[in-house]
Amino acid sequence: MNPPFPPGTRKIVSWNLLRRTGAAVDCIVALVEREKPDLVLMQEATEGIAAITERIGGHFARAPLPGRIHGPAIWSCAPWETPPEVVTLPAGIIVDRVCQILDLGEFGIANVHLSHGQMMNRRQLRRIEQHLPARAAVLGDYNIVGPALLPGFRDVGPRRPTHAMAGVAPLRLDRCLVRGLACHGHGVLPRGLSDHRPIVVHLAPATEDAPQNRRIRDMAAAVARLRREGGRAMRGRRDRRESAEPPASIG
């Protein structure tokens, strides 16, 4: 059972399915029935994944990559006011990329599967940022090694590896970056038939009482306290030094 979260918190799962040979509809149905998420963001989703709505209802949208059989897809348990926007990204060397952006009202969600080039995928993130509202999250398969370097966003997803390259090198490719949101929980789920493990996050609009804001305020208060204490110590030393000096002679 999930712990209680603030009102407006959305449980979101992101999973690279591994086209053709990976997680199929049965796997996604099992995940939804087990985790009961508000949204499932999928990468490498093929046409057959649309059958999920025949099994468990909900709402589904897919955006095939140009010239490919797969692409990002979103399943939602609740209807959306407008279908996800499809944004064309700077093209990689081999694959042309798109992402989906869904407006949830309180914040936006970008479903991404970025290129492998480490300069290109960061360029793609900057293009995506231009289409996002003030409060937003970017989830999916980043294919990034090291920090994402997206100004204004924080990496709040799980820190555990989600993919083993060639079954050997564990990498944290699946991530969640947020702006104006608080993450009230995260985790890595079983891999199943895919070569990626799904990640799950619990996101809500940030408030003054959000943990990260409290930490910032606490740090600012600590710095101010240290400055005050340092000022008092300097004044004390100056007063003691002045009192120890002999009186000036007259005449």
C-alpha positions in Angstrom: 0.0 0.0 0.0 1.3 3.5 -0.9 1.9 5.9 2.0 -0.3 8.9 2.1 0.8 11.7 -0.2 -0.3 15.4 -0.5 -3.4 16.1 -2.5 -2.7 16.4 -6.2 0.1 13.9 -6.2 0.4 11.8 -9.4 1.9 8.3 -9.5 3.8 8.0 -12.8 5.6 5.0 -14.2 8.1 5.2 -17.1 9.2 2.1 -18.9 11.3 1.4 -22.0 9.5 -1.7 -23.3 12.1 -3.0 -25.8 10.3 -3.2 -29.1 9.1 -6.5 -30.5 10.9 -8.8 -28.1 10.3 -7.0 -24.8 7.4 -6.2 -22.6 4.0 -6.6 -24.4 0.4 -5.8 -23.4 0.2 -8.5 -20.8 3.2 -7.1 -19.0 1.8 -3.6 -19.0 -1.6 -4.8 -17.8 0.1 -6.6 -14.9 2.1 -3.5 -14.0 -1.0 -1.3 -14.0 -3.0 -3.8 -11.9 -0.1 -4.1 -9.4 1.1 -0.5 -9.1 -2.2 1.3 -9.9 -0.4 4.4 -11.5 -2.1 7.5 -12.8 0.1 7.5 -15.9 2.3 5.0 -17.6 4.9 6.6 -20.0 6.3 4.1 -22.5 9.2 4.1 -24.8 9.7 1.8 -27.8 5.9 1.1 -27.9 4.7 -0.6 -31.0 1.3 -0.5 -32.6 0.0 -3.5 -30.7 0.4 -1.8 -27.3 -2.8 0.2 -28.1 -4.7 -3.0 -27.1 -4.1 -2.0 -23.5 -7.3 0.0 -23.5 -9.3 -3.1 -24.5 -8.0 -4.9 -21.4 -8.1 -2.3 -18.7 -9.7 0.8 -20.2 -8.1 4.2 -19.8 -6.8 6.5 -22.5 -3.8 5.9 -24.8 -1.8 7.9 -27.3 1.3 6.8 -29.3 3.8 8.8 -31.4 5.8 6.6 -33.8 9.3 7.8 -34.6 9.6 8.7 -38.3 10.3 5.6 -40.3 10.2 3.3 -37.3 7.7 0.8 -35.9 8.0 2.1 -32.3 7.9 5.4 -30.4 6.8 7.0 -27.1 3.3 6.3 -25.8 1.2 7.3 -22.8 -1.5 5.5 -21.0 -3.7 7.4 -18.5 -6.3 6.0 -16.1 -8.2 9.4 -16.4 -9.2 11.2 -19.6 -7.0 14.2 -20.7 -8.4 17.5 -21.8 -6.2 17.5 -24.9 -4.2 14.7 -26.4 -0.4 14.8 -25.9 1.5 17.2 -28.0 4.1 15.6 -30.3 7.3 17.6 -30.4 10.0 17.0 -33.1 13.5 16.9 -31.6 16.9 17.6 -33.2 17.7 14.5 -35.2 20.3 12.0 -34.2 22.7 10.4 -36.5 20.6 7.3 -37.1 17.1 7.8 -35.6 14.8 10.9 -35.8 13.3 11.5 -32.4 10.0 12.9 -31.1 8.7 13.3 -27.6 5.2 13.6 -26.2 4.1 16.4 -23.8 0.9 16.0 -21.8 -0.8 18.9 -20.1 -2.1 17.7 -16.7 -3.4 21.1 -15.8 -1.3 21.5 -12.6 1.9 20.6 -14.5 3.2 19.2 -17.7 4.8 15.8 -18.4 7.3 15.1 -21.2 7.8 11.5 -22.2 11.2 11.1 -23.8 13.5 8.6 -25.5 16.6 10.6 -26.3 19.5 9.9 -28.7 22.7 8.2 -27.6 25.0 11.0 -28.6 25.9 12.8 -25.4 25.8 16.3 -26.9 22.7 15.6 -29.0 20.6 14.3 -26.1 21.3 17.4 -24.1 20.4 19.5 -27.1 17.1 17.6 -27.3 16.4 18.3 -23.7 16.8 22.0 -24.2 14.3 21.8 -27.2 11.8 20.0 -25.0 12.2 22.6 -22.2 10.9 25.3 -24.6 7.6 23.5 -24.9 7.0 23.0 -21.1 5.1 25.0 -18.6 6.6 26.5 -15.5 5.8 23.3 -13.5 7.0 20.3 -15.4 8.6 16.9 -15.3 10.7 15.1 -18.0 10.7 11.3 -17.7 11.9 8.5 -19.8 15.0 6.9 -21.3 17.6 9.7 -21.4 20.5 7.6 -22.8 22.6 10.1 -20.8 25.7 9.2 -18.9 26.4 11.8 -16.2 24.4 14.9 -15.3 21.7 16.0 -17.7 22.7 19.7 -17.4 19.2 21.1 -17.9 19.1 24.5 -16.1 16.2 25.0 -13.7 15.5 21.3 -13.3 16.4 18.9 -10.5 17.0 15.1 -10.9 14.6 13.5 -8.4 14.3 10.0 -9.8 15.8 6.9 -8.3 19.5 6.6 -8.3 19.7 2.8 -8.9 20.8 1.5 -12.3 17.9 0.8 -14.7 19.7 -0.8 -17.7 22.7 -3.2 -18.1 24.6 -2.4 -21.4 25.3 -5.7 -23.1 24.3 -7.4 -19.8 27.5 -6.1 -18.2 27.7 -2.4 -17.4 24.8 -1.1 -15.1 23.7 2.4 -16.1 21.0 4.8 -14.8 19.5 5.7 -18.2 15.9 6.1 -17.0 15.4 9.4 -15.1 13.0 12.0 -13.9 13.9 15.8 -13.9 11.4 18.3 -12.5 10.9 22.0 -12.2 8.4 23.5 -9.8 7.4 20.0 -8.5 8.1 18.0 -5.4 8.9 14.3 -5.6 7.3 12.5 -2.6 8.6 9.1 -3.4 10.4 7.1 -6.1 11.6 3.6 -6.9 12.8 1.1 -9.5 10.4 -1.8 -10.4 11.2 -5.3 -11.7 12.6 -5.5 -15.2 10.2 -8.2 -16.6 10.8 -9.0 -20.3 12.4 -5.6 -21.1 16.1 -4.7 -21.0 15.1 -1.7 -18.9 13.6 -1.5 -15.4 10.6 0.8 -15.0 10.9 3.7 -12.7 8.1 5.1 -10.6 7.8 8.6 -9.1 5.1 10.4 -7.0 5.0 14.1 -8.2 3.0 17.1 -7.0 3.3 20.9 -7.4 5.9 22.2 -5.0 4.7 24.2 -2.0 6.3 26.3 0.7 6.3 23.2 2.9 7.9 20.9 0.3 11.0 19.1 1.7 13.4 20.8 -0.7 12.1 24.3 0.1 12.4 23.5 3.8 16.0 22.4 3.3 16.8 25.6 1.4 15.2 27.8 4.2 17.0 25.8 6.9 20.4 26.3 5.1 19.7 30.0 4.7 18.8 30.3 8.4 22.0 28.4 9.3 24.2 30.6 7.2 22.6 33.7 8.7 23.1 32.3 12.2 26.7 31.6 11.5 27.2 35.1 10.2 25.6 36.6 13.3 27.7 34.5 15.6 30.8 35.3 13.6 30.0 39.0 13.9 29.5 38.8 17.6 32.8 36.9 18.0 34.7 39.6 16.0 33.1 42.4 18.1 34.0 40.5 21.3 37.7 40.1 20.2 37.9 43.8 19.3 36.4 44.8 22.6 38.8 42.6 24.6 41.8 43.9 22.5 40.8 47.5 23.1 40.3 47.0 26.9 43.7 45.4 27.1 45.6 48.3 25.5 47.3 50.7 28.0 45.8 54.2 28.3 47.4 56.8 26.2 49.8 59.1 28.1 49.0 62.8 28.3 51.7 65.5 27.7 
